[in-house]
C-alpha cells in the first residue's frame, strides 16, 4: 500500500472454509434503498439493518484469501472478478465473485509489494508498489508489462491509484506529490507537486486513497492524518481542502470510491465507511450516512460490482504471520 522481478514463488492456497452469504450489516438507508431506518440526531442521517444482495443474489458476500496474504488493494472491472494485491510479496490474487473461489494470478517475489490497484477497460491492471514503484500487469495472465520507478525507493510510499483521462494517478503517502503514469504500455511519467492548502506532515501517512471528481477535471485525495479530503487541480497540483459537513474529519481515511456525486471513504481502523454527497464543484462533502459490518477487520480499500461494495480486510491490528487468515467481504449500497 520493485525495480527488479526476482523468480516468483507460490503462495499457499486458501484454507477450506465456508463461504458466508447475506450477513447482516448496518448501512445508510438512502444509499441502500432498503431496511427500516433509525435517525441519528447528531448528523440527521439514517442507518438501516439490511441483508446483502446483487443481480446474482446467491453470490457469496464473504470469500477467503490465502493465509498470510496481507491484502490491501482491490480492483474490479466490468466482469465479476476481483483482483487483490499482497503486501507480503507483491502477489495478485483473482476471485470469481459468483462463487468466491479464486487463485494466484501473479506469484510475486522477494522485495515486491502490491497495495492499491485499478483495472482498466483494456485489461491492464495498475498496481501501487509502495517503495517508489508502480507496475502494470496483464490482468489475464498476471504478466508484468511495465515497471515505473516513480521515486527513490526509500522515503516514499506509493500507496493508491485511480484512472482519469489518459493517466493512472498514484499517491505518495510520504511526499507531497502525485504521479501520472500513461495508460497503456509506453509514455513518460508526470510528477504533480501538491500545493495550495496541502501541508505535508512528517512521519505519518498523508495522501492515501484517490478518485476523480464527478466532472473528471480534478482529483479527490484523502489525507489519512489528520483525516481530510482535498480537491486537486490536474494542471497545477493546487489542492483545495474540501469542507466536511456533518463530520469533523475522516481520520484513518484509506480507500475512496465514487459513484456520481456519492463518495465512499473507507476508514480502516474504525471499521467504517463514511458516505458523503459532493456538491457540484466537489469542494463540499456532506455526510449522508455510514456503513459498518461485524465482519469488517480493518478494511482498507473498496471496489464495486452491481449494487455491492467489495472490501479486503487488512487486519492491521492482528498478527501479520504466514498463518494469519484474511477475507474479502461485500456490503450492499
Secondary structure, DSSP 4 states (H G I P E B T S, - for coil): ---S-PPP-PPPPPPP-PPP-S-EEEE-HHHHT-S-EEE-TTTS-EEEEEE---TTTTS-SEEEE-TT--EEEEEE-SSSEEEEEETTT--EEEEETTT--EEEEE---TT-----EEE-TTSEEEEE-BSSEEEEEETTT--EEEEEE-S-SSS--EEEEEEETTEEEEEETTSSEEEEEESSS----EEEE-EET--PPTTS--EEEEEE-TTSSEEEEEETTTTEEEEEETTT-EEEEPEEES-S--TTEEEEEEETTEEEEEEGGGTEEEEEEE-TTSSEEEEEEEEB-TT-SSEEEEEEETTEEEEEE--TTS--STT--EEEEEEE-
